[in-house]
């Protein structure tokens, strides 16, 4: 991902580039974002096309990821922030699911804050592996089967995804639950100081051997209740989003007054590594790169 400037409107945008191959995950992402257009927490896709040897997706410019902010806050978010993050993510996932999509990779790197008036709004990004769970032509749920490859990041994936089961809406809800516990606890039992070298199999083994009681020790019981509920969901079962919202609402009511429904995350200057500038775009309504370009989010698909 790159930051660039629209030379017509003179405003900043984000550019996602992908080397042209037989199939394009960027075009897939553009089509999905257009179907989801208008939803709160959904990035706005401005343009998709081909430039030189790249597919290019132009998006509204958004702020830092929760991963970057978490690191800059000494790996600890307040309970109020965690609750409000959970409430927003739940609403956004409910919207995505209502359009028959499963995101497939909810993790801190794929959740960003907005800028300006949307600085208290979380956005889900990277819909490159998103898929439909409902067959529109037959009006039936996709079939449950095994033999899938783990496509997401192992740290926040459900145990079922590790085992190669077809992901469902329940798995989209388990990942943010792990994430919220991580944000409040500061870590997870299957993480070490050398996270990059952990294998998927070792993470799975630790997840299986870690009880919910141990995982949620010392934190509000609502987190355990949410995890128990999401793990109890059947593959094709409709999640009770209102139930999950009510658990977060109950937890929010325990906070000292006044507890605003805003994110109390300051956005300091997060150190970001510079990347080479993208190729210049020569169509009149597109983008001119502004070197040096600051990468907003480095996708595993680019």
C-alpha positions as CSV (number, residue, x, y, z in Angstrom):
1,X,0.0,0.0,0.0
2,X,1.2,3.5,-0.8
3,X,0.1,7.1,0.0
4,X,-0.4,9.2,-3.1
5,X,-2.0,12.5,-4.1
6,X,-5.0,13.0,-6.4
7,X,-3.8,15.8,-8.7
8,X,-7.3,16.8,-9.6
9,X,-8.8,17.2,-6.1
10,X,-5.4,17.8,-4.4
11,X,-6.2,15.3,-1.7
12,X,-4.4,12.3,-0.3
13,X,-5.5,8.8,-1.2
14,X,-4.2,5.2,-0.7
15,X,-3.0,3.1,-3.6
16,X,-2.9,-0.7,-3.5
17,X,-0.7,-2.2,-6.2
18,X,-0.6,-5.8,-7.4
19,X,1.5,-7.3,-10.1
20,X,-0.8,-8.4,-12.9
21,X,-1.3,-12.2,-13.0
22,X,-4.1,-14.4,-14.3
23,X,-6.4,-13.6,-11.3
24,X,-6.5,-10.4,-9.4
25,X,-7.2,-10.3,-5.7
26,X,-7.3,-6.5,-6.0
27,X,-10.1,-6.6,-8.5
28,X,-11.9,-9.1,-6.2
29,X,-11.5,-6.6,-3.3
30,X,-12.7,-3.7,-5.4
31,X,-15.9,-5.6,-6.4
32,X,-16.6,-6.5,-2.8
33,X,-16.0,-3.0,-1.5
34,X,-18.5,-1.7,-4.1
35,X,-21.1,-4.2,-2.9
36,X,-20.5,-3.0,0.7
37,X,-20.3,0.7,-0.2
38,X,-21.8,3.0,2.3
39,X,-21.4,0.9,5.4
40,X,-19.8,2.4,8.5
41,X,-16.3,1.1,8.9
42,X,-16.0,0.1,5.2
43,X,-13.3,1.8,3.2
44,X,-14.4,3.7,0.1
45,X,-13.0,2.3,-3.2
46,X,-12.5,5.2,-5.6
47,X,-11.1,3.5,-8.7
48,X,-9.7,0.3,-10.1
49,X,-7.8,-0.3,-13.2
50,X,-4.5,-1.3,-14.9
51,X,-1.4,0.8,-14.9
52,X,1.7,-0.6,-16.7
53,X,2.3,-4.0,-15.2
54,X,0.1,-3.4,-12.1
55,X,-3.5,-3.6,-11.1
56,X,-4.2,-0.6,-9.0
57,X,-6.9,0.0,-6.4
58,X,-7.5,3.6,-5.2
59,X,-9.0,4.0,-1.8
60,X,-9.8,6.8,0.7
61,X,-6.8,7.5,2.9
62,X,-7.2,6.2,6.4
63,X,-5.2,6.4,9.6
64,X,-2.9,4.0,11.5
65,X,-3.7,0.4,12.2
66,X,-4.6,-0.9,15.6
67,X,-1.3,-2.9,15.4
68,X,0.8,0.2,15.2
69,X,-1.2,2.1,17.8
70,X,-1.1,-0.9,20.2
71,X,2.7,-1.0,19.9
72,X,3.0,2.8,20.4
73,X,0.8,2.5,23.6
74,X,3.2,0.0,25.2
75,X,0.9,-2.9,24.2
76,X,-2.0,-2.0,26.4
77,X,-5.4,-0.4,25.7
78,X,-7.8,0.7,28.3
79,X,-10.9,-1.3,29.0
80,X,-13.1,1.5,27.7
81,X,-11.2,1.5,24.4
82,X,-11.3,-2.3,24.1
83,X,-15.1,-2.3,24.7
84,X,-15.7,0.4,22.1
85,X,-13.5,-1.3,19.6
86,X,-15.4,-4.5,20.1
87,X,-18.7,-2.8,19.7
88,X,-17.7,-1.1,16.4
89,X,-16.1,-4.3,15.0
90,X,-19.2,-6.3,15.8
91,X,-21.4,-3.8,14.0
92,X,-19.1,-3.7,11.0
93,X,-19.0,-7.5,10.8
94,X,-22.7,-7.7,11.1
95,X,-23.0,-5.4,8.1
96,X,-20.5,-7.5,6.1
97,X,-22.3,-10.7,7.0
98,X,-25.6,-9.2,6.1
99,X,-24.3,-8.9,2.5
100,X,-23.4,-12.6,2.6
101,X,-19.6,-12.1,3.0
102,X,-17.1,-13.6,5.4
103,X,-14.0,-11.3,5.7
104,X,-11.6,-14.1,6.6
105,X,-8.7,-12.3,8.2
106,X,-9.6,-10.1,11.2
107,X,-6.4,-9.0,12.9
108,X,-4.9,-5.8,14.3
109,X,-3.1,-5.0,11.0
110,X,-6.4,-5.1,9.2
111,X,-8.2,-2.7,11.5
112,X,-7.4,1.0,11.1
113,X,-8.8,4.3,12.4
114,X,-10.2,7.0,10.2
115,X,-8.9,10.5,9.9
116,X,-10.4,13.8,10.7
117,X,-14.1,13.4,11.5
118,X,-13.8,9.6,11.4
119,X,-10.8,9.5,13.8
120,X,-13.0,7.6,16.3
121,X,-14.2,5.1,13.7
122,X,-12.6,1.8,13.1
123,X,-12.4,0.5,9.5
124,X,-11.9,-3.1,8.4
125,X,-9.5,-3.3,5.4
126,X,-8.0,-6.0,3.1
127,X,-10.9,-7.9,1.6
128,X,-8.6,-9.8,-0.7
129,X,-9.6,-13.3,0.7
130,X,-13.2,-12.4,1.5
131,X,-15.7,-14.9,0.2
132,X,-19.5,-15.4,0.0
133,X,-21.0,-17.9,2.5
134,X,-24.4,-17.8,0.8
135,X,-25.0,-19.1,-2.7
136,X,-27.3,-16.5,-4.2
137,X,-28.3,-18.7,-7.2
138,X,-29.4,-21.6,-5.0
139,X,-30.3,-19.6,-1.9
140,X,-28.5,-22.0,0.4
141,X,-25.5,-21.7,2.8
142,X,-22.2,-23.0,1.4
143,X,-21.4,-26.6,2.4
144,X,-19.2,-27.4,5.4
145,X,-16.1,-29.3,4.4
146,X,-12.5,-29.9,5.4
147,X,-9.2,-29.7,3.5
148,X,-8.9,-25.9,3.4
149,X,-5.5,-24.2,3.7
150,X,-5.0,-21.7,6.5
151,X,-5.2,-18.3,4.7
152,X,-5.3,-15.9,7.6
153,X,-2.7,-15.0,10.2
154,X,-2.4,-17.9,12.7
155,X,-2.3,-15.7,15.9
156,X,-5.9,-14.6,15.6
157,X,-7.4,-17.5,13.6
158,X,-10.0,-19.9,15.0
159,X,-9.0,-23.4,15.9
160,X,-11.4,-24.6,13.1
161,X,-9.5,-22.6,10.6
162,X,-6.2,-24.1,11.8
163,X,-7.7,-27.6,11.3
164,X,-8.7,-26.8,7.7
165,X,-12.4,-26.4,8.1
166,X,-14.4,-24.1,5.8
167,X,-14.6,-20.8,7.6
168,X,-18.0,-19.4,8.5
169,X,-19.4,-16.3,10.2
170,X,-18.6,-17.9,13.6
171,X,-14.9,-17.8,12.7
172,X,-15.1,-14.1,11.7
173,X,-16.3,-13.5,15.3
174,X,-13.7,-15.6,17.1
175,X,-10.8,-13.7,15.6
176,X,-11.9,-10.2,17.0
177,X,-12.6,-11.9,20.4
178,X,-9.0,-13.1,20.6
179,X,-7.9,-9.7,19.5
180,X,-9.9,-7.9,22.2
181,X,-8.4,-10.2,24.9
182,X,-5.0,-9.5,23.4
183,X,-5.5,-5.7,23.5
184,X,-6.6,-5.8,27.2
185,X,-4.2,-8.5,28.4
186,X,-1.2,-7.2,26.4
187,X,-0.4,-10.6,25.0
188,X,-1.8,-14.1,24.4
189,X,-0.5,-17.4,25.7
190,X,0.6,-18.6,22.2
191,X,2.7,-15.4,21.6
192,X,6.3,-15.0,22.6
193,X,8.9,-12.2,22.2
194,X,9.9,-13.9,19.0
195,X,6.5,-14.1,17.3
196,X,7.8,-14.2,13.8
197,X,9.4,-17.7,14.3
198,X,6.3,-19.4,15.8
199,X,4.8,-22.0,13.5
200,X,1.1,-22.4,12.9
201,X,1.2,-25.9,14.4
202,X,2.8,-24.6,17.7
203,X,0.2,-21.8,17.9
204,X,-2.6,-24.3,17.3
205,X,-1.2,-26.7,20.0
206,X,-1.2,-23.9,22.5
207,X,-4.7,-22.7,21.6
208,X,-6.1,-26.2,22.0
209,X,-4.3,-26.6,25.4
210,X,-5.2,-23.2,26.8
211,X,-8.6,-23.3,28.6
212,X,-10.9,-20.3,28.3
213,X,-10.5,-19.9,32.1
214,X,-6.7,-19.5,31.7
215,X,-7.0,-17.3,28.7
216,X,-9.4,-14.9,30.4
217,X,-7.9,-15.1,33.9
218,X,-8.0,-11.7,35.7
219,X,-10.2,-9.9,33.1
220,X,-13.9,-9.3,33.1
221,X,-16.0,-12.4,32.7
222,X,-17.8,-11.0,29.6
223,X,-14.8,-11.8,27.5
224,X,-15.0,-15.4,28.4
225,X,-18.7,-15.4,27.8
226,X,-18.2,-14.0,24.3
227,X,-15.6,-16.6,23.5
228,X,-17.7,-19.4,24.8
229,X,-20.7,-18.2,22.7
230,X,-18.7,-17.8,19.5
231,X,-17.1,-21.2,19.9
232,X,-20.6,-22.7,20.4
233,X,-21.9,-21.4,17.1
234,X,-22.6,-24.0,14.4
235,X,-21.1,-23.5,11.0
236,X,-24.3,-22.2,9.3
237,X,-25.9,-20.7,12.4
238,X,-27.0,-17.1,12.4
239,X,-25.0,-15.3,15.1
240,X,-27.0,-13.4,17.7
241,X,-25.2,-10.0,17.3
242,X,-27.6,-8.4,19.8
243,X,-26.5,-10.8,22.4
244,X,-22.9,-10.0,21.9
245,X,-23.6,-6.2,21.9
246,X,-25.5,-6.7,25.2
247,X,-22.5,-8.3,26.8
248,X,-20.3,-5.4,25.7
249,X,-23.0,-3.0,26.9
250,X,-23.1,-4.7,30.3
251,X,-19.3,-4.4,30.6
252,X,-19.5,-0.7,29.5
253,X,-21.9,0.0,32.3
254,X,-19.3,-1.0,34.9
255,X,-16.9,1.7,33.8
256,X,-16.6,4.8,36.0
257,X,-18.9,7.6,34.7
258,X,-18.7,9.4,32.4
259,X,-17.6,6.7,29.9
260,X,-18.0,8.1,26.4
261,X,-18.5,5.8,23.4
262,X,-15.4,7.2,21.8
263,X,-12.0,5.6,21.3
264,X,-9.5,7.2,23.7
265,X,-6.5,6.2,21.5
266,X,-4.2,9.1,20.7
267,X,-2.6,8.8,17.3
268,X,1.0,9.7,17.8
269,X,3.5,9.7,14.9
270,X,4.0,5.9,14.5
271,X,7.4,5.1,13.0
272,X,6.8,3.7,9.5
273,X,9.4,2.4,7.1
274,X,9.7,4.2,3.7
275,X,9.0,2.3,0.6
276,X,9.8,3.0,-3.1
277,X,7.3,5.3,-4.8
278,X,4.7,3.6,-7.0
279,X,4.8,4.2,-10.8
280,X,3.3,7.4,-12.0
281,X,-0.3,7.3,-13.2
282,X,-1.0,9.0,-16.5
283,X,-4.7,9.0,-16.7
284,X,-6.2,12.5,-16.0
285,X,-8.5,11.5,-13.1
286,X,-6.2,9.2,-11.2
287,X,-3.1,9.6,-9.1
288,X,0.3,11.2,-9.1
289,X,2.7,9.6,-6.7
290,X,4.3,11.9,-4.1
291,X,7.8,10.7,-3.1
292,X,8.7,9.7,-0.5
293,X,5.4,7.7,-0.1
294,X,4.5,6.4,3.3
295,X,3.0,2.9,3.3
296,X,-0.2,2.8,5.3
297,X,-0.6,-1.0,5.5
298,X,1.6,-3.6,3.8
299,X,-0.7,-6.3,2.5
300,X,0.5,-9.9,2.3
301,X,-1.1,-10.0,-1.2
302,X,1.0,-7.3,-2.7
